[in-house]
Amino acid sequence: MQTIERKQTNQRMSQIVIHGNTVYLAGQVGEARHDITGQTRDALARVDDLLAQAGSSREQMLQVTIWLADMADFAAMNAVWDAWVPAGHAPARACGEAKLADPALRVEIIVCANRG
């Protein structure tokens, strides 16, 4: 049986869960005071940090789910995303619209990655 490792854990959730060589990240958001571009940059910087803590990287992403508060932000979010994803390492990805936990939030990014 493979162990499950949890990092940055509290009563409600873990920021990182590692099972075998698979890394699951909690949804990452940016600073609510920023526009969609700034929030996307913030969220992706947090993804980078968490992946590094888990022994992974953006080159090892398997699947990403992106929630936008408004699909009108799709192009602006993608401009940041496209510059951030390493060439040849795009994960499977889904993007949809959802009401986020805080009305000031514009984007939430959920990542599953390999490590090793």
Buried (B, 14 or more C-beta within 10 A) or exposed (E): EEEEBEEEEEEEEBBBBBEEEBBBBBBBBBEBEBEBBBBBBBBBEBBBEBBEBBBBBBBBBBEBBBBBBEEEBBEBBEEBBEEBBEEEEEBEBEBEEEEBEEEEBBBBBBBBBBBE
